[in-house]
Amino acid sequence: MPQFDRRTLLNALAVSGAVTLAPHGFSRALAQGPTPAPGAAASGQPPAAHFGFEDVVKRARELAAAPYDASTVKLPDALTKLDFDSYREIRFKAEKSPITAGPYRLQLFHLGYGFKRAVVINTIRDGIATPIPYSAGLFDYGRTKFDKNLPVNLGFAGFRLHYPLSSPHSQDEIVSFLGASYFRFLGRGQSYGLSARGLSVNTGGDDEEFPNFREFWIETSESEPDKATIYALLDSASVTGAFRFDLYPGAESVMEVGATLFPRRDNVKFGMAPLTSMFYADEQHTAVKTPDEWRPELHDSDGLLMHSGAGEWIWRPLRAPRVKVMTTFADNNIQGFGLVQRDRSFDHYQDLELTYETRPTYFVEPHGDWGEGRIELLELATKDETADNIVTYWTPKTAPEANKPFTYSYSIRAVLDAADLSPNGRVVNTWRTSPKALGSNEAVDVGSRRFIVDFAGGDLAYYAQDPNSVEISAAASVGKVTRTILMPNPHIGGFRAFVDVQVEPGQSTDIRAYLHAGPKVLTETWLMPWIAE
């Protein structure tokens, strides 16, 4: 993970608040080709070359053919030594937006503090890409003062786009690109929480890389005023890449992503559509909190949701482990996955400023067949809520070959809740305790544990009227399920399931459970790893 406290800084810089349009086909947009420059046909001249995705692909291919250059231009000490509060004082002047036509406005991030790598930022107008020159006059430095003038060719750390999300006359931040290949975007009523990335490389290993977007091109148009297109050039020791991001704002905002990678090396683990979040404590993970931490729950996401190639919806609650844990889920042609913030009750967080209940869910839906591969979920130990400690992504079974282009595309939805994500009953609570928790006088076997799972939604309220028609199916990969109990839970309009599992001390197991009525599956599959003590 980055060495500086990136999530705290991003949350402090963010302007909270934010807007569904149907997803637009990224592949279809590419197939249509570039749009001729306005006025070209009328003048009788050949159409001017319109900067587009293929131009970025060309640059990525050329960059991959050259040795990787990790060097960066040294920033003045006055910028690198800025502390958190001093950096926050530097704000872009909204009236200086390089984009003034249509609903979007562009703001730039200053270099300094933890952001030491300059990126080139271009705007595209009438098909022509033009770099934005740095000027100190673009920024209000507040109480932050410098003894010397900053270099005139300083550059920028990143950018953000503003759009009328919360109301027709507002200008709310909707997307930002800042640091490595990180980006975040919002729908209406959401506040920044988790992040997405362009690409992850060897995540969890000693040779992990954080590729950088080194140049951006931003385009808005009169023909599609509510759409913003962002092209990005990615670079690292193991790979270069061309990315296209088409943003469609709405109550559920959608980002259509297309990428062409050029691996520099063989046998590199690339993480496609990576998502990064924070999980510290929820209703079952409370022991990690300090004695003075009074807030009940602290997380940007509380579960990994997967839609398998076979159509199964799988819910894996997140954890705050004592040590680094990597979990894999093999699949063929995955239909979707995402980091979900399912708990939307303010009472469960009690934070008036950070509003965890409004943090978005990011759900990735691949375009086309992604073939065989696996979802990887990395959970890191963390001492508090200030660091991202959750990473997930898809990695193909066969690593892309060096010096050969590798192309894929997908969409990311930013949602608060979506009925089509796990449309049957859902897991809403998970606890674990001793099998004697219900007051049983039976002896408890060594290595036994009871898991309590609440399922709600879908048709469960209907079936709760005849609870004997509903059964629980539970299994453990290692050890055995010794008992299951199922009872209606009228407080949630669903069912509460009890699953007792016995495993030899020190062994790990994966426990799965779902509800069904005869052959009809009523819920998603709850999946929980556990190491017997």
N, C-alpha and C positions, 0 to 999 in steps of 0.2 A: 504494500500500500504506500501512497505518497508519504514522505517524511513529515510534512507539515499537516496541521489539522485542517484539512480541506473542507470537510462537511460543515464545520462551525463557521468558516469564512464564507462559504457559499450561502448558508442560511442567513448570515448577517447582511450579505450584499443583496439578497433577493428582495424583490418587491412582491409581497404575497398577494394572492388573489388571482383568480384567473377565470374554455368555453367549450346534435352531432352531425358532422357531415359524414356521408357514407365514404368509406375508404376508397381512394382512387388507385387504379392499377398502375404501379410503378413501371412494370414491364411494358404496359400499353403506352405510357408516356414516352419511354425511350424509343419504342418502335416507330412512333410518329415522326421522329427526327427533329432537328432544330427548326425554329420558326424564322422565316426570312426577315431581315431587318426592315422596319417600316420605311416605306417610300422607295424601296429598291426596284420593285416592279414598275412603278409609275415613271421612274427616271430612265428606264430602258437599260440600266446598268445591271451587270450580274449581281445577284444578292450578296451582300457583305457576309463574311464568315461570322456566324453566330457562335459565341463561346458556349460550350456545352460539356456534357459529361465525357464525351470522347476526347476532348482536349485534356481533361484531368487524367483519363486513362493513359494517354500518351505520355504525360509527364511522369506518372507512376512507373510506367514501363522503362523509361529512360533513367529514372532515379534508381531503379532496381539493378540496372546494368553497371552502375558506378559503385565504388566502395562506400560503405556507410560512414557518414561524417557525424559524429556525436558532439562535435564542438558547438559551443554557443558563444554569441557575442557577450563579453563581460559587461554587466550593468554597473553603473556608478554605485559606489558603496552606500551613498545616501538612499538608494532604492532597496538594495539587498538587506540593509540593516533596519528597515522600517519594521516596527512592531505591528501587531494586529490592529490596534486602535488607530495608529497613524495611517495605515493603508486604507482603512475604512473611510478616512476623511476625504480621500481622493475620489471625486465623483464626476462622471461625464455630464456635460451640460446638455440637457435634453434638447434645447433649441438648436444645437449644432448637428443634429442627426443628418448623416449623409443621404438618407432616404427620406424624402419629403412627400412624394406622391403616393396616394392610396392609403390604406389603413395602417400599414406598418411603419415603425420608426426604429432606427438602429442606434444602439449605444455601444461604446467600446470600453474595455477594461484596461486600466493602466498596468504597466509592469511594476513589480516590486513585491516585497514581503516573500511569500512562497512561490510567486509566479515570476520566474527568471528567464523563461524561454520566449523570445519574441516570435509572433506569427504574423504573416502577411495577410491582410484582409482587403478583398476587392469587392466592389459593387459591379453589377452588370446592368447596363442601360442600353437599350436598342441593340443588344447583342454584343456590345463592346465591354470587355472587362477592364476596370480601372482601379489600381491600388489606391487605398486611402492613406495619404501621408500623415505622419504623426505631427502634432502641434500641441504645445503646452496649453494653447488657448482653447483647446477642446475640453479642458478639465477645470473643475473647481477644486482646489487643493485644500480648502478649509483651513484648519489650524496646522496642517502639515507644511513646513517651510524647508526650503533648500538653500544652502549657502551659494551654490553655483547654478547657472542655467543647465537644464537637462539637454542631452544631445538632440539635435534636430531630426536625426534619423533613428530615434529610439525604437519605434514600433509599438505593438500592442500585445497584451496578454491573451485577449479573447474578445468576445462580443456577446450581446444579447439583443433580442428583438422584442419590441413592445407592440401590443395589438389591443383593440377595444374588446376585452374578454368579459369583464364583469358588467359592463353596460355599454351602450352604443357610443357614448362620449368619453369613455375612460381610455387610458393608455396603460395597460398592465403588462408586466413582463410575462412573456409566454414561452421563451426558449433562451437558453444560454449555452455557449460553448466556452469552456474555461479549464485549462489544465489538461495535459496529455491528450487523450481522445474522449474525455468526458463531455456529456451534454445532458441537459434536463429540460423538460417541457411540461406544460400544464394544460388542464382543461378548466372549465369554469367552476369556481368554488373550491379549487384545490390549492394547496400550499406545498412548496418544495420539500421533498424528503429524499427518496432514493435517486440514483443517477443511472444513466445508460452510458455505454462506451462504444466507440467504433469497433474496437477489437481488443481481445486479451491474448497474451502470448505466454505460454508455459506457466499459467496461473498456479500458485501453490508450490512451485519448485524453487530451487536456489537460483535458477537462471531465468526467473520471471522478468519479463520486459513490460514496460508501459509505453506503447507506441505513441507518437505525437502527431497531431494534426499540425502541419507546418504552414499550410496556406488554405484560405477560404475564399469562396466566391459566392456572393449573395445576390439573388435575383427575385424581384417582384414584378408583376405585370399588370397592365390594365385589363387584359382579357380574363384573367383569373385573379382578381384583387385580393381575395382571401387566402390565397395560396402563396407560401414562400418557399423558394428552392435554395438549398445551400449545398454547394459542392465543396469537397474537402480532400486535400492531399495528405496521406498518412505515410509516416516513415519510422522505421526502427531497424535494429541490427539484423533482424530476421525476415523482414517483410516491408514492402511498400504497398500502397493501396489507393484506389480512387473511390470516393464515396459520394453518393447523392442522397440528400435528405429533402423530401417534399412534405411540408408541414401543412396540415389542414385543421384549423382551429375549430373548436366546438365545445359543447358541454362535455363531450368525450373527444378530446383532441387526438389526432392520428398522425404519426410520423411514418411515411413510407421510405424505406431505406434500400438502396441498391449499392453493391460493392463489387469491385474487381480487385483481387489481391495478386501481387507478384512476389511469391516467396523467394527469399535469397538463399534459403537453406532447406535441406530435406529434414524430415522427422521432427518437425516443430509442431507443438500442440497449439493450434489456434482456437480461441474461444469466440464463436460467432454469436452476435447479438448479446453481449455480456451486460448484466445488470448488477449494480452494487448498492447495498443498503446497510441499515443498522438495526440490530436486534440486541437489546440488553436485558429486558425483563418483561414478563407477562404474567398471567394468572397462575402458571405452574412454575415459572422460573423467577423466584423471589430471593433465593439465598445469595445471589451474586450482588445484590444491592448493598450499599453502605448503610450503616445504622441510621444515618441522618437523612436518607433518601425517602421522602414521604409520598412521592407520586407512585400510584399503584403499578402502572405499566409504562415502559419506555421502549418504543420501537417505531421505525418507519415502515416496516413490513413484518407480518407475523406468520407468513407461510409461503411455501413454494407450491404453486399450482401447475400441474402438468396435464396436457391432453395428449394421450399416447396415440401412436399410429393406428392402434387397434380400436380407438374410440373411448378408452377408459379415462375418466377424470380422477386424478390422484392428488390428494392433499397431504403435504409433508410440513408439519409445524416446524418453525425455526427454533433454534436453541442458541444459548450463549455458553459454549463449552469452556472447560478449564484449559484445554489445549486445542491446537488446530485440528480440525476434522474435515476430511474430504469424503463426500458421499457421491456415488455415481449411479445413474439410472439409464441402463442400456435401452435403446429403442430403435425402431426402423420407421423412417418417415414421420417424425414427430409432428403433431398438428399444432402444438402451441405450448408455451410455458411462460411463467411470469412470477414476479415477486409481488405478493398481494398484501394489502392492508385491509383485512377483513373486519376487524373490530372498529366500529364507527361510533362508539359511545364515549362522549366526553367524560362521563363519570369514571371511566376506566383509566383515564390519563390525568385529569385534573390540572392540565397545564394551559393557562390562559394565553400565554405568548406563543408557545411552539405548536399548539393545535395539532397534535399527532393524529387526531381523528379525521383530519382533512388531507392527510398525505395520500398521494395517488398510488394506485396500482398500475404497474407497467406489465402489459401482457403482450408477448411476442407471438406473431402468427407467420410462419414461413410461407413464402411463395414457391410453389412447385414442390418437388420431391427432394428432401434433404438427405435421403438414403439412410444407411446405417450409421449409428453413432451413439452418443450418450449425452445426457444432461449431467453436468458436474455441479455440485453445490459445495462451496468452501465456507466453513464457519470458523471464525477466529475468536480467540479469547479477547475480551476487552474489559478495561477497568471502569468504564463509564459509557455514557451515551454520545461522546463527542467524536468517536471514530467509526468509520464504516468497517464492519466486520463480516459482512455477508456478500458473497459473489456467486453468481450462477451464469451459465452459458451453455451453448451446444457445441460439441466438438465432434467432427466426423471421425468414423472408424479408421479411415485411411487418410493420413495427413496429405494435404496438397503438395504436389511436387515442386521442387525448386525450378525457377525460370519458366514456369508455365502459369498462365493466368487462371485464376479460380474465381468464378463469378457466382453470386447468390443475391437474393433479395428477401425482404420480409417487411412486416409492418409492426409498429408498437402502438398500442392503445393506452392512453392515460385516462383512467376511469376511477370513479369513487365506488361504484357498484355496477355490475352488468349482469343481467339475468341469463345471458347466454354463456357466461363463464361458469362451468359446472352447473348445468341447468336443473339437475336433480337436487336431492337434499344435500346440505353442506355441513361440514364440521364447523361448529361455532365455539366449542370449548374443549380443552383437553387438560386433564389432571392425572397425576399418578400418586399412589399411596400404598399403604399396606393392605393386603387382602382382608385384614380384620377391621377395615374402616367402617363396615356396615354393622359392626357389633357381633360378628360371628365368634363363637367360642372354639372353633376348630383350630388345630395347630397349623401354624404357617410353615411351609416347607422352605428350606434354605434356597435362596435364589428366586423367590417368588415376589411378584409385584402386581398391583392392580392398576389398570389404566381405565379412566373414566372419560367417555367421549360423548358430547352432546351433538346430535344431528338435528337440523331444522331446515325448513324450506321444501321446495318441490311439492310432492303429493303427501308429505308426511302427516300434515294436519288431517287429511282425509283418512289415511290409514290408521291414525291414532284412535279413531272411533271404534276400530276393531283391532286392538293391539295384538291379538293372538294370530293375526294373519301375517305379521311381520316377523322376520327372523334375522339373526345376525350371523354373518359368516366371518370367522376370524381364523388366522393362521400365524405361525411364527416360523421364520426361516431356520432358526436354531432353537432347541428346547421344545417346549410344548405349551399349548393353551390348555389350562386345567379347568377353566370354568368361564362361562359367559352368562350375563344377566341382561335383560332388556326390559325397560319399562317406559311408559309414556311420560313425557315431560310437558305438562300443560303450559308452563311458563314460557316456553319457546315454540309451542305448537309442533313439537317433534318428539324425539325419543332420547333417552339417556342409556348408553351402553356401558357395561362393565366387562372388562376383559382381564382375566387373571392369567399370568404367564410365569412359567418356571424355567430358569436357565441356570446352568452350572456357574458358580461364581467366577467372574473374570471373563466369561464368554459374552459375545455380542450377538444380537439378533435383530431382525427387522419384523415388526408386528404389523399385520394388515387386517383391516376390518371394514365391512360395509353392510348395509341393510338391504333386504330384498323381500318381496312378497311372491313366493313361488319362483318362477323363472324371471320375474321382473325386477331389475335392479332399481332401487329407490334412492340411492345416495352415491356420492363420490366415494373413493376408497381412501380411508385414513391410513397413513403409513408412518410408523414411528420406530426409529432405531433406539436400542437400549442395551447398555452393558450392565450385566448383573454384578452386584457388589458382594 
